[in-house]
Amino acid sequence: MSFLRHFLLAVQFFTRIPVTGKLAAWVGYSPAMLRASAAHFPAMGWIVGGASAGVFAALCWALPAQDASIWVAAIFSTAFSVMLTGAFHEDGLADTADGLGGGFTRERALDIMKDSRIGTYGAIALMLAVLAKISLLVLLAQIHLQWVLVALIAGHVSSRYTPLWLIRCLAHVGDTPQSKSKPLADSISRTGLLVGGVWWLLAMGICALVLPWQALLAGALAAVLTALLMGWRLHKRLQGYTGDGLGATQQLSEIAFYLGLCLAASVSYI
């Protein structure tokens, strides 16, 4: 029952899927529960990635068999994923870009990241991130429709596993009295990492039935390297992570995963 409660709390916190009424009362809430629910962050990738893949496949089936149809499917599946999460992670990417780009000191960077307004760095980061996602999804669909459908699931799951390691390895430096990630500030347990790893391995194992394992490995390595780079950057500039930094890590790791798959496909077709 605790496992299911933590899972549903992750659904409630990390997505816009309604967990309300009697169900929400049964799930309950406490900072400790929310901290434990972080272990199911990769599982949210199953939900968001699977739903996005369904939208992509449905539009490719319903639209005319034209090259432009792939672009339409990529745009709408991306938009659907944003709606499903309430732009939770995109907001983190924008705030992190504004803070790290516009703040010359640690204190100033943290102040900028708390500002709800989007600046130049944040706007550019969002634009480039969305363009990168859509372009890479179109490229994967041109390789094979199965590639992009599987990539959406694997990419969303992988990009939600890498931030757990930042929680484990770095200190929380956000505005803890007000931060949404305050309950995560006490780090994540080894059991939590293990549970998240099981969700990730399950995704990789199933996706390996469709994609070559070399391609999945390339995508995973790209996501991990991106998370390591983000962790290094956050540690150097802020001496730790914030909730926005975790969102930025998710976004960039997802893009890196798709890029890794495309690069692996390029090598395999030479």
Secondary structure, 3 states (H helix, E strand, C coil): CHHHHHHHHHHHHHCCCCCCHHHHHHHCCCHHHHHHHHHHHHHHHHHHHHHHHHHHHHHHHHCCCCHHHHHHHHHHHHHHHHHHHCCHHHHHHHHHHHHHHHCCCHHHHHHHHHCCCCCHHHHHHHHHHHHHHHHHHHHHHHHCHHHHHHHHHHHHHHHHHHHHHHHHHCCECCCCCCCCCHHHCCCCCHHHHHHHHHHHHHHHHHHCCCCCHHHHHHHHHHHHHHHHHHHHHHHHHHCCECHHHHHHHHHHHHHHHHHHHHHHHHHHCC
